[in-house]
Amino acid sequence: RVPGPDAIELRRSVRVERARGDAWEPVDASFSLRADCEEPAGTCLTLAAGAELLPPGIGESGQCGGAELTPGRYRFVLQSCAPDNTLPHELHSTFTLSP
C-alpha cells in the first residue's frame, strides 16, 4: 500500500533475488508490473496514494510465462523512477516459499 498523500512512480521491471547465506543473488524469474500479458510493459508505473500493489501468484508459473520459483527465501526488488542523473530508491519485499 502506498503510504502518505502523494503518488509514487516505480519502474515496471521487478527483479527477483534468492537468499544464499548472507547474500542475495538474482534469479531468472523477474517480471514487469502490468495489468495483463497483452499490455506493453512501458518504463514506469504511477501508483496513487493509498493504492495497493499485488504480486503475481508465487510458486506458480511466473507472470506471462516466466520461470517457476522453487522453495526458498526470496525478495522482490523494485526501483523508483528517478529523474536523470539521480540514483533511484530501492524497495525490497522478502518472502519465503515452503515446499
HELIX and SHEET records of a PDB file:
HELIX    1   1 GLN A   63  GLY A   65  5                                   3    
SHEET    1   A 2 ILE A   8  ARG A  11  0                                        
SHEET    2   A 2 CYS A  44  LEU A  47 -1                                        
SHEET    1   B 3 ALA A  23  PRO A  26  0                                        
SHEET    2   B 3 SER A  13  ARG A  20 -1                                        
SHEET    3   B 3 PHE A  31  SER A  32 -1                                        
SHEET    1   C 4 ALA A  23  PRO A  26  0                                        
SHEET    2   C 4 SER A  13  ARG A  20 -1                                        
SHEET    3   C 4 GLY A  72  GLN A  79 -1                                        
SHEET    4   C 4 GLU A  90  LEU A  97 -1                                        
END                                                                             
